[in-house]
């Protein structure tokens, strides 16, 4: 079994170029949470020529609406949400520096094309492992859109956040490759 590749945020182009679909990675550093409502607001800020509420250069956005934090914990269960809902917004964010996205499920052709153009990567987190994933989150604070509740943008410090490269900078797609690899002839 292959050893996990350790990545530190903000993500660097040289390191991303080395990744291949199926690689196991462990991400450490700062990542941000955002779902569709927050993505819509972020893209509206870009259209208005305004600054985003965080530095997006080399950033990673995790598609999650975490559960409230139990006593003594920075966050509750934090499993990935389905990524396609962010597809209308992801290319605009990649165009201004977003380098990594974490979620579950396949992405659209437009998003994959934007990943190739912007040398960005999509990581799949394991759905159903929300409690395990929450263990890698060491700090979490709301930094924007508190009115969105669980969908507010959070800044999180993570250590060894586990995921798999689903789409690499060359547009390879684990969701297509996996189906082809195991298709019954």
C-alpha positions as CSV (number, residue, x, y, z in Angstrom):
1,X,0.0,0.0,0.0
2,X,1.4,3.4,-1.0
3,X,2.5,5.9,1.6
4,X,0.4,9.1,1.9
5,X,1.8,12.3,0.4
6,X,1.9,15.1,2.9
7,X,0.8,18.5,1.7
8,X,1.1,21.9,3.5
9,X,-1.2,24.8,2.7
10,X,-1.1,27.1,0.9
11,X,-0.6,24.6,-1.9
12,X,2.3,25.1,-4.3
13,X,2.1,24.5,-8.1
14,X,5.3,22.3,-8.1
15,X,3.9,19.9,-5.5
16,X,0.5,19.7,-7.2
17,X,2.1,18.8,-10.5
18,X,3.5,15.7,-8.9
19,X,0.1,14.4,-7.7
20,X,-1.7,11.7,-9.7
21,X,-5.3,10.5,-9.3
22,X,-5.6,7.9,-6.6
23,X,-2.8,9.3,-4.6
24,X,-3.5,9.3,-0.8
25,X,-2.8,12.7,0.7
26,X,-2.7,14.2,4.2
27,X,-3.3,18.0,4.2
28,X,-2.0,20.2,7.0
29,X,-2.3,23.9,7.5
30,X,-5.2,26.3,6.9
31,X,-8.2,25.3,4.9
32,X,-11.6,27.1,4.4
33,X,-15.1,25.8,4.4
34,X,-17.7,26.9,2.0
35,X,-20.8,25.5,0.3
36,X,-23.0,26.8,-2.5
37,X,-24.5,29.8,-0.7
38,X,-21.1,31.1,0.4
39,X,-19.6,30.3,-3.1
40,X,-22.3,32.4,-4.7
41,X,-21.4,35.4,-2.4
42,X,-17.7,34.9,-3.1
43,X,-18.2,35.1,-6.9
44,X,-20.5,38.1,-6.5
45,X,-17.6,39.8,-4.6
46,X,-15.3,39.0,-7.5
47,X,-17.8,40.4,-10.0
48,X,-18.0,43.6,-8.0
49,X,-14.2,43.9,-7.9
50,X,-14.1,43.5,-4.1
51,X,-11.7,41.5,-1.9
52,X,-12.6,38.0,-0.7
53,X,-12.8,37.4,3.1
54,X,-9.6,35.3,2.9
55,X,-6.4,35.0,0.9
56,X,-7.3,32.6,-1.9
57,X,-3.8,32.2,-3.4
58,X,-3.0,28.5,-3.0
59,X,-6.0,28.0,-0.8
60,X,-8.1,24.9,-0.3
61,X,-11.8,25.0,0.2
62,X,-13.6,22.1,1.9
63,X,-17.2,21.6,0.9
64,X,-18.7,20.9,4.3
65,X,-21.5,22.2,6.6
66,X,-20.1,20.9,9.9
67,X,-22.2,20.0,12.9
68,X,-22.0,22.2,16.0
69,X,-18.9,21.7,18.2
70,X,-19.4,19.5,21.2
71,X,-17.8,20.7,24.5
72,X,-14.0,20.8,24.3
73,X,-13.9,20.2,20.5
74,X,-13.3,22.8,17.8
75,X,-15.9,21.4,15.5
76,X,-18.5,18.6,15.3
77,X,-18.8,16.0,12.6
78,X,-17.4,17.4,9.4
79,X,-18.1,15.1,6.4
80,X,-17.9,16.2,2.8
81,X,-20.9,17.4,0.9
82,X,-21.6,16.7,-2.8
83,X,-19.3,18.9,-4.9
84,X,-21.3,19.4,-8.1
85,X,-23.4,22.2,-6.4
86,X,-20.2,24.3,-6.3
87,X,-19.4,23.7,-10.0
88,X,-21.0,27.0,-11.3
89,X,-18.7,29.0,-9.0
90,X,-15.4,26.9,-8.8
91,X,-13.8,28.1,-12.1
92,X,-14.1,31.8,-11.1
93,X,-12.4,31.0,-7.8
94,X,-9.6,29.0,-9.5
95,X,-9.0,31.9,-11.9
96,X,-8.0,34.0,-8.9
97,X,-5.8,31.5,-7.1
98,X,-7.8,28.6,-5.5
99,X,-5.6,25.5,-5.9
100,X,-7.5,22.8,-4.0
101,X,-11.1,21.7,-3.4
102,X,-12.3,18.9,-1.1
103,X,-15.6,17.2,-1.4
104,X,-17.3,14.1,-2.6
105,X,-18.6,13.0,-6.0
106,X,-17.5,13.8,-9.6
107,X,-17.0,17.3,-11.1
108,X,-18.3,18.8,-14.3
109,X,-16.2,19.1,-17.5
110,X,-16.1,22.8,-17.1
111,X,-14.6,22.5,-13.6
112,X,-12.1,19.8,-14.8
113,X,-11.1,22.1,-17.7
114,X,-10.6,25.0,-15.2
115,X,-8.4,22.7,-13.0
116,X,-6.2,22.0,-16.0
117,X,-6.0,25.7,-17.0
118,X,-5.3,26.8,-13.4
119,X,-3.2,23.8,-12.3
120,X,-5.6,23.0,-9.4
121,X,-6.6,19.7,-7.8
122,X,-9.8,18.2,-6.5
123,X,-9.5,15.9,-3.5
124,X,-12.2,13.4,-2.5
125,X,-12.9,13.0,1.2
126,X,-14.5,9.9,2.5
127,X,-18.2,10.3,2.9
128,X,-19.5,8.6,6.1
129,X,-16.3,9.3,7.9
130,X,-17.3,12.7,9.3
131,X,-16.3,12.0,12.9
132,X,-12.9,10.6,11.8
133,X,-12.3,13.7,9.6
134,X,-13.3,16.0,12.5
135,X,-10.3,14.5,14.4
136,X,-7.9,16.2,11.9
137,X,-9.5,19.6,12.5
138,X,-7.6,21.3,15.3
139,X,-9.1,24.8,15.2
140,X,-12.2,26.3,13.5
141,X,-13.5,29.9,13.5
142,X,-16.2,31.6,11.4
143,X,-14.6,34.3,9.3
144,X,-17.5,35.3,6.9
145,X,-21.2,35.0,6.4
146,X,-22.2,34.0,9.9
147,X,-25.9,34.5,8.8
148,X,-25.5,31.2,6.8
149,X,-25.2,29.2,10.0
150,X,-23.6,25.9,9.3
151,X,-22.7,27.1,5.8
152,X,-20.7,30.1,7.0
153,X,-17.1,30.3,5.8
154,X,-14.8,28.9,8.4
155,X,-11.0,29.1,8.7
156,X,-9.8,25.7,10.0
157,X,-6.4,24.5,11.0
158,X,-6.0,20.9,10.1
159,X,-3.3,18.3,10.7
160,X,-3.2,15.3,8.4
161,X,-6.6,15.8,6.9
162,X,-7.1,12.5,4.9
163,X,-8.2,12.5,1.3
164,X,-7.5,11.1,-2.2
165,X,-6.6,12.9,-5.4
166,X,-9.8,12.6,-7.5
167,X,-8.8,15.0,-10.3
168,X,-5.1,16.0,-10.9
169,X,-3.7,19.0,-12.7
170,X,-3.8,17.1,-16.0
171,X,-7.5,16.5,-15.8
172,X,-7.3,12.8,-15.0
173,X,-10.5,11.7,-13.3
174,X,-10.7,8.9,-10.7
175,X,-14.4,8.7,-11.1
176,X,-14.1,7.8,-14.9
177,X,-10.9,5.8,-14.5
178,X,-12.3,3.7,-11.6
179,X,-15.5,2.9,-13.6
180,X,-13.4,1.9,-16.6
181,X,-10.9,-0.2,-14.5
182,X,-13.7,-2.3,-12.9
183,X,-16.2,-2.4,-15.8
184,X,-17.3,-6.0,-16.5
185,X,-16.5,-6.7,-20.1
